[in-house]
């Protein structure tokens, strides 16, 4: 008869080596054989880069122009790099969180190519 302490040591060693993990999948109470695989839909097509760039330019131009009209009088006498340092985070945030989501929502038909059905 084997000492229960030595069996526990052997079981820990087998588990560390991965043997118990392999055994768990063959265990009658294992749920590994109940896994149902569902087909994964293909990822949505990426936006057409040239079209997205052109549409972004059309929307970014008025945003940056308006921002300059507001900030230039407030920053009179500042060096160009100081103004740029102030405008850049505002502009990048506007593009990332406002302009691009609006374009992708309302002009999706223009910037994202249609998926071809095989």
Residue, then its C-alpha position, 0 to 999 in steps of 0.5 A: x500500500x502506498x503512503x498517501x503523503x507520497x501519492x500527494x507528492x507524486x500527484x503534485x509532480x505530475x501536475x507540475x509536469x502537465x500530466x494531470x492537466x492532460x488527464x483532466x480532459x479524459x476524465x468522465x466529469x470533464x466538460x471538455x467534450x461539451x465545448x460547442x464551436x461557433x463559426x467566427x465571423x470575418x472581421x469588418x473591412x478596414x476603411x479605405x485609407x485614401x478616401x478616409x484621408x480625403x474625408x478627414x482633411x475636409x472635416x479637419x480643415x474647418x475645425x483647425x481653422x476655427x480653433x486658430x481663429x479662437x486661439x490666435x488672439x488669445x496667444x498673441x505674442x507667443x512663439x509658433x511652437x508654443x501655439x502648436x503645443x497648445x493646439x495639438x492636444x486639442x486637435x488630436x482629441x477632436x480628430x480621435x474622439x469626435x471627427x473620426x467617429x462621426x465620419x465612420x458612423x455617417x459616411x461609412x458607405x464612403x470610406x469603408x469598402x463593401x465586403x464582397x460575397x464569394 
